[in-house]
Amino acid sequence: MTISNVTIIGAGNGGITAAADLSDRGFKVTLYENEKFASNLEKINELGGIYLQEDGKEKFVKVEKVTSDIEEAVKSAEVIMLTIPGFAIETMAKDLAPVVDENQVILLNGAGAMGTLRFVNEMKTLGINKKLKIGETNSLTYGTRAFPETAKVELGLRVKKLFFSAYPAENTAELIKVCRQLYDCLVPAQNILHSTMENGNPEVHPGPSLLNSGRIDYSNGEFYLYKEGITEHTVRLLRGIEAERIAIGKAFGFELEDAITSRYNRGYFDRNDLSLQELFNTSKVYGDIKGPTAVDSRYFTEDISEGLVFWSNLGRIVNVSTPNIDSVITIGGTILDRDFYQEGLTLEKIGLADLSKDNLINSL
């Protein structure tokens, strides 16, 4: 399959950036956003495109189409790419599953959270039994910021390496050939559990952010986690969570990348011979990223509920202790007055609770 038409679902940082980048590279792009968030499309629609800023240069890139009509958005696409947060997967599946064609490839481009399985499960609850071509990355293909009110993108990084898996994994070889036409950084993961555990956000965001929660409250939005919140002491919690994640992965047969290796391979670090604290503090990509600006941001809520809760659940399955992960879940829930264990992602919620470790792996 040769790709020429791409539909992007979600006009946030990733979606607007992808629309600008792929349009600039010659693809015919349709950018879709739900009517609730259609304001993100207004300036792009008015101008007919997006200002793409990269390496100190800016260009205006025309975008083929922007729309809030889901049928209109997907009808001519060879690839439908979802750049949405994990908590929106089931909602989007309700909208997209009835109109997607079995010959179209669905790519979930964002923080890995078993999204393809969740999409398929939601589709089945609707009574739709299509055999989808669907795969997911472990993280977003860009380091970027988008400003929909001005139709502007500040692209800091085109990621150099990301893990990709289809669901089921037997389709990975076929789909990665298609998706590499868009992003040649993709390498095959063993399955979607592997790619999900290579999502580094739950490891880096909620723990250090939690330890900086008073500073975040006091800063009135002027807080930079990576250059001021990753310190000698907060990085120890990050490392503790990292060790638990890697131990869980090993119990499932995965050799997971550590925090330095993964970010060096992706391109966020331009060297790997310094301490993790120094690398975060001095990263050219991370240094300009502001936030989190509030303790109810996605750095806390999504990365705990969609990430740490799931890792904790996996740890119990394979008898790996997760005291650092569980502490962040518990204290994060306390300060936000939420029960993350109750609302978060678990094997039970995605229909895998009754499987042994080996059967779980084989089912993906």
N, C-alpha and C positions, 0 to 999 in steps of 0.2 A: 504493500500500500504506500503510495506517495502522497504526502500530506501537503495540501495547499490551503484548506479552510479550517480554521480553529475557532471554536467558541470558548470564551472564558466566562466562567460563572463566579461572580463575586467581584465587586469593584472596591476592594480595600487596597492595602499596600501591594500585595502580591498580584492581584488581578489587574490593577491599573498599570503596574510595571510590566507585566507580561504582555498586555495589550500594546504598549508602546514598543517594547523590545521586538516582539514577533512581527508586528506591522513593519517596523524598521528593517527587519530581515526578509521581508517580501511575502509573508503569509497574509492571507485575507482573514482579518480578525473581526469577530463579533464579540462585543463586551456586554454581558448581561448582569443586571442587578435586580433583585426583588423590589417590587413597588414600595415597600416600607423604607428602603434605603436608596430609592431612585435619585435622591438629591445628589448622590455621588456621581451621577452621570450628567448632570445638567450642564456644567461648564464644558465637559468633553463634547457633548452633543452640540452645544452652541458653537464651539470652535471647529468641530469636525476632526479633532485629534488631541494629542497630548504633547506637552513640552518635555523632552527627555534630556536630562542633565547627567553627564557622565565624564569623568576625567577633566573636569573644569570646562567642558564645552556643552553647549545647549543646542538642540535642534528641535524643530516642530515635526512631529510624525502624524500623518493622517491615519485615522482608524476607519475601517470599512463601515462598521455599523455599531451603534449602541442601542440597547432596547431593554424594556422590562416585560416583554412578551416572550415567555419561555419557548413556545412552539416556533415562533419566528426566529428565535436565537439559535436553535439547534438543528433546524431542518436541513442545512447544507453542509454541516461540519463533518469532517473525518475524525477529528479529535475534539472531545468536550473536556475541558480542563477546569477542575474545581479548585479555586483558591479561597477556601472558606475555613473558618475555625472548626475544630472537632465537634463542638456542641451543636453545630448547624447541619451536620451530615444527614441526620434522619429527616429533618425538615426539608432539606433540598432533595432528598430521595423521593419524598412524596410528590414534589413538583416535577422532577425530571424523569423518573422511571416510566410514567405513562407515555412520554413522547420520545424517549431515546430509542434508536434502532439498534438491533443486535450487531450490525456491521460497524457501528461507530465505536471508537475507543474512548473510554472514560479514564482520565488521569487525575488523581487526587494529588495536587501539588501543594504540600504544606506539612505541618508538624504531624508526624505519624501517630495514629491513635486507632489502629485496626479499622480504618475508615472504609475500606472496600467491603469487608465482611459486614459491617454495620449497614452500609448502603444496600447490599444484597438482601440482608435480613429484613430491612424496612420494606423493600420492594415486595418481598414474599408476603408480608403481612397485608399488603394491599391486594393480594391475589394475582400479582403479575409474575409470570414465570418465564421471563426472558433469559437467555443465556448471554450474559453480558461479557464484553471484553473490557476488563477493569483492572487498574493497577494503581499503586501509590508510592510516593517517595517518603523518605524519613524526615525531610525538612524542605523548606521553600528553596527554590532554585536561585534566589536573589538575596543579597543584603541590600535593603532598599527602604526608602520612605516615599510615600505618595501623598499629594495634597489635592484632593478632588475639587476643592473650592477654586483652585487656580489651574486645574488640569496639568499639574506638574509632577514630575518624578525625579527624585535624586537617587540615582543608581550607584551604590557604593561598591557592589561586588556581584559578579556573575560566578556562582558557586562552581567549584572545580570538580567536586566529587560528591555524589549522593547515591544512597542505596535505593533500589527500586524492586518491588515485587508485585506480580499480578496475583489476583485471587480468582481461582486457585493457582498455586505456585507453578503448576505444570504449564501455564500460559506465559510465564515470565519471558522466556526466550523470544517468543513471537511478538509480544507487546513491547519489549524494550527496544526492538529494532524500529518499531514505529515511533516510539516516544523519543528516541535518540535523534530523530530528525529535528526535533524541537530543542532538545538538551543533550548534548554529547557527553555531559558529565555523569550520566547515569551508569551505575554498575549493579549487577544482579545481587539481590539479597536472597537468603535461603527461602524465606516466606515472609508473610506480612507481620508475623510476630518478631522476626529478626529486624525488619525495617522499623517497626514501632519502638523496639528497644534501642535503636540507634538515634532516636529523637532526643537530642541533648537538652531541650528546653526545660523539662522537669528537673533536670540535674542542676542547671545553672540559675534558673530564675527564682523559684519560690523560696528556697532556703536562704540565700543571701538577701533577697528582698525582705523576707520576714525579719531578719536581724537588723535591717535598716528601716523598719516600718515607722518608727518615731521620726526619723530623719525625713522620710517621704511625706509624712503628715505635715511636718514643719516647713518643708521646702516650697509649698505652694506651686508644685509642678517643676521646680528647678532642681531635678535630681538626675544623676547619670550613674546607673548601676555599675557599668563596666569599668569606668575610670575612677569612681570614688567609693562605690559600695562593695567592690571586690577587694578585700583587705587581707592582711596576714591572718586574721582570725576568722572572718566570714568564709574564706576559701577553704578552711578546714571542714566546715559543714558540707560544702560542695564536694570535697574529696571523699567525705564519708558516704554521701549518697552515691557518688561514682563507684566506690568499692562495692556497695550493695548491688547496684545495677549490673556491674560486670560479673559478680558472683551468680546472680540470677541467670544471666545470659549463659554463663558457662554450664550451669545445671541443665539448661535446655539444649546445649550443644553449640552455642554461638560464641565466637571469639569477637567480642565487641570492642570497638575503638574507645580509648580513654578520651578525656576531655581535651587534652592537648593534641593528640593525634587526629581526632575527628575535625577539629577546627583548623588545624594546619592543612589537612587534606582538602577541606572545603575552600580554603583561601582566606579565612577570617584572621589567621595569624600568618605573618610572612616569615616566621622562624619558629623553631621548636626547641631551642636550647636555653630558654629562660624558664623561670618558675611560672606556674599557671597564673598567679597574681600579676606578675609583671607583663605577661602576654596580654591579659585582658586590659590592664591599665593603659597599655601603650598601643593597642591595636588601632590602626588607622580606620578600620571599618566600624568597630564597636565604639570607639571614642566619641563619635558624634551622635550616637543614639541616646536620646533623652528618655528617661523613664526608668521604672514605672512612675507615673505621676500621681497615683493613688493606690491605696492598699486593696481596693476592689478591682484592680486591673487584671488583665488576662495573665500577667506574670504570676499572680497568686491563684486566681480562680480556675482558669483553664488548665494550667500546668499541674495543679494539685489534683483536680477532679479527673482530668483526662489522662494524666501521666502517673503521678506518684501513687494514687489509689490503685491503679492497675498494676504497677510494679509491686506494690505491697501484696496484692492478691496473688500474683505470680510467685512471689517469694514463699508464701504459705504452701503453695502447691508442691514446691520442690525443697521445702524445709531449709530455706535460706533466711536467716534472721535479718530484719530490716529496721533496726531501732532509729536510725537517723531519718529515714523516709517516714516512718510512722510518727515521729515527733513533729515533723513539719506539717503533716496532715492534721494532727491533733491541734497543735497551737494555731495553725492557719485557720482551722475551723472555729476555734475559740474567738480569735480577734475579729473574725468576719461574721460570727454568729450563724455558722452554716455547718451542716453535718456532711462533710465531704465523703465519708465512708458510705453514707446512705445514697448520696446523689451521684457519686463518681462511677467511672467505668470499671466493670468487673467481668470476669469470665461468665458468670451467671447471666448477666444482661445481654451478652452476645451469643448465648446458647452453647457455651463450651464448658460449663461447670462440672458436668458429670463424666468428663473424659479423663483418662490417665494421661500422664505426660507424653508418652509416645503416641497415643491416639490423638491427642490434641495437635501435636506437630504434624501428624499424617493427615489431619482433617483440613489443613491449610494449603 
